[in-house]
Amino acid sequence: MGKLLYSAAMSLDGFIAGAGGDMSWLTAYLGPNPLVDELVGDVGALLVGNRTFGGGDPYKGTENEGKAFGGGWEGPSFVLTHHAPDRAVPGVTFVGDLAAGVAAAKAAAGDKYVTVLGAGVAHQCLDAGVLDEVLVIISPVLLGDGVRLFDQPGGADVRLERISLSGVPHGTNLWFRVLG
Ligand SMILES: NC(=O)c1ccc[n+]([C@@H]2O[C@H](COP(=O)([O-])OP(=O)(O)OC[C@H]3O[C@@H](n4cnc5c(N)ncnc54)[C@H](OP(=O)(O)O)[C@@H]3O)[C@@H](O)[C@H]2O)c1
């Protein structure tokens, strides 16, 4: 079975979205990133929180609007929500609970990664002990407010082991294994 990888672009002060879920901040820091280009080929499915699914898009107004990894990836998405829409969305399966979503995404991904998108879903995966790895791409900006990578006031330590460190001018890639 493949692994669960939480992947996000993050400001240096730890936010993956600005206040109110704003994603326009990221537009200035998009660009070629060899590590991400390589990762895209290893991703078999996405597990997505519904706020991410319906949220802002840093590619808005471009031909890659609405496409994962800037249009570089195609495949099945599993969107967690308590409010599945009545109409079908091509390529998207709406799932009502975490365990079912993880199982379905892993089955679809085979031996490839399931990439987790959304802080709330990633947090639940961590709590459930099913999150294997975390990749953050740190953008050279401070946002001051917004959605944190992990928001766990009063939470316990989670130990990580660094897998790799690399970078491009518009981002520093830090990849970790979750030790627990
Ligand atoms: N910087 C980046 O690379 C990056 C990447 C991804 C996302 N983002 C941004 O980060 C923000 C999203 O993170 P978030 O933490 O606010 O939200 P999220 O994790 O994307 O979505 C949370 C929503 O998912 C649904 N959900 C979560 N757990 C569920 C469960 N166990 N069972 C059923 N449904 C469940 C609920 O939707 P319902 O209310 O519909 O039930 C919940 O309100 C957005 O602003 C997004 O644009 C940034």
The ligand as an SDF file (V2000), in Angstrom:
LIG
                    3D

 48 52  0  0  0  0  0  0  0  0999 V2000
   -0.8210   26.2310    0.6990 N   0  0  0  0  0  0  0  0  0  0  0  0
   -1.2300   25.0830    0.1920 C   0  0  0  0  0  0  0  0  0  0  0  0
   -0.4540   24.3590   -0.4530 O   0  0  0  0  0  0  0  0  0  0  0  0
   -2.6450   24.6290    0.4170 C   0  0  0  0  0  0  0  0  0  0  0  0
   -3.0140   23.3380    0.0420 C   0  0  0  0  0  0  0  0  0  0  0  0
   -4.3140   22.9340    0.2940 C   0  0  0  0  0  0  0  0  0  0  0  0
   -5.2160   23.8010    0.8800 C   0  0  0  0  0  0  0  0  0  0  0  0
   -4.8320   25.0480    1.2140 N   0  0  0  0  0  0  0  0  0  0  0  0
   -5.7780   25.9840    1.8640 C   0  0  0  0  0  0  0  0  0  0  0  0
   -5.9290   25.5730    3.2180 O   0  0  0  0  0  0  0  0  0  0  0  0
   -7.2840   25.8040    3.6130 C   0  0  0  0  0  0  0  0  0  0  0  0
   -7.9980   24.4750    3.9070 C   0  0  0  0  0  0  0  0  0  0  0  0
   -7.6730   23.9060    5.1170 O   0  0  0  0  0  0  0  0  0  0  0  0
   -8.7950   23.7600    6.2510 P   0  0  0  0  0  0  0  0  0  0  0  0
   -8.1430   23.0950    7.3660 O   0  0  0  0  0  0  0  0  0  0  0  0
   -9.4160   25.0940    6.4440 O   0  0  0  0  0  0  0  0  0  0  0  0
   -9.9280   22.8550    5.5940 O   0  0  0  0  0  0  0  0  0  0  0  0
   -9.9160   21.4320    4.8380 P   0  0  0  0  0  0  0  0  0  0  0  0
   -9.1670   20.4270    5.6310 O   0  0  0  0  0  0  0  0  0  0  0  0
   -9.5360   21.6240    3.4120 O   0  0  0  0  0  0  0  0  0  0  0  0
  -11.4870   21.0910    4.8120 O   0  0  0  0  0  0  0  0  0  0  0  0
  -12.2280   20.9840    6.0030 C   0  0  0  0  0  0  0  0  0  0  0  0
  -13.6140   20.4820    5.6260 C   0  0  0  0  0  0  0  0  0  0  0  0
  -13.5320   19.1430    5.1360 O   0  0  0  0  0  0  0  0  0  0  0  0
  -14.6420   18.3860    5.5950 C   0  0  0  0  0  0  0  0  0  0  0  0
  -14.1560   17.3470    6.5010 N   0  0  0  0  0  0  0  0  0  0  0  0
  -12.9940   17.3690    7.2180 C   0  0  0  0  0  0  0  0  0  0  0  0
  -12.8690   16.2370    7.9290 N   0  0  0  0  0  0  0  0  0  0  0  0
  -13.9530   15.4880    7.6470 C   0  0  0  0  0  0  0  0  0  0  0  0
  -14.3810   14.2050    8.0780 C   0  0  0  0  0  0  0  0  0  0  0  0
  -13.6510   13.4660    8.9330 N   0  0  0  0  0  0  0  0  0  0  0  0
  -15.5490   13.7220    7.6000 N   0  0  0  0  0  0  0  0  0  0  0  0
  -16.2800   14.4390    6.7160 C   0  0  0  0  0  0  0  0  0  0  0  0
  -15.9170   15.6570    6.2660 N   0  0  0  0  0  0  0  0  0  0  0  0
  -14.7780   16.1770    6.7400 C   0  0  0  0  0  0  0  0  0  0  0  0
  -15.5660   19.3480    6.3000 C   0  0  0  0  0  0  0  0  0  0  0  0
  -16.3610   19.8910    5.2650 O   0  0  0  0  0  0  0  0  0  0  0  0
  -17.9710   19.9990    5.3480 P   0  0  0  0  0  0  0  0  0  0  0  0
  -18.2160   21.2480    6.1390 O   0  0  0  0  0  0  0  0  0  0  0  0
  -18.3760   20.1180    3.9190 O   0  0  0  0  0  0  0  0  0  0  0  0
  -18.4840   18.7870    6.0330 O   0  0  0  0  0  0  0  0  0  0  0  0
  -14.5840   20.4100    6.7960 C   0  0  0  0  0  0  0  0  0  0  0  0
  -15.2050   21.6560    7.0130 O   0  0  0  0  0  0  0  0  0  0  0  0
   -8.0130   26.4320    2.4430 C   0  0  0  0  0  0  0  0  0  0  0  0
   -7.9870   27.8290    2.5890 O   0  0  0  0  0  0  0  0  0  0  0  0
   -7.1500   25.9740    1.2670 C   0  0  0  0  0  0  0  0  0  0  0  0
   -7.2690   26.8260    0.1600 O   0  0  0  0  0  0  0  0  0  0  0  0
   -3.5560   25.4750    1.0050 C   0  0  0  0  0  0  0  0  0  0  0  0
  1  2  1  0
  2  3  2  0
  2  4  1  0
  4  5  1  0
  4 48  2  0
  5  6  2  0
  6  7  1  0
  7  8  2  0
  8  9  1  0
  8 48  1  0
  9 10  1  0
  9 46  1  0
 10 11  1  0
 11 12  1  0
 11 44  1  0
 12 13  1  0
 13 14  1  0
 14 15  2  0
 14 16  1  0
 14 17  1  0
 17 18  1  0
 18 19  2  0
 18 20  1  0
 18 21  1  0
 21 22  1  0
 22 23  1  0
 23 24  1  0
 23 42  1  0
 24 25  1  0
 25 26  1  0
 25 36  1  0
 26 27  1  0
 26 35  1  0
 27 28  2  0
 28 29  1  0
 29 30  1  0
 29 35  2  0
 30 31  1  0
 30 32  2  0
 32 33  1  0
 33 34  2  0
 34 35  1  0
 36 37  1  0
 36 42  1  0
 37 38  1  0
 38 39  2  0
 38 40  1  0
 38 41  1  0
 42 43  1  0
 44 45  1  0
 44 46  1  0
 46 47  1  0
M  CHG  2   8   1  16  -1
M  END
$$$$
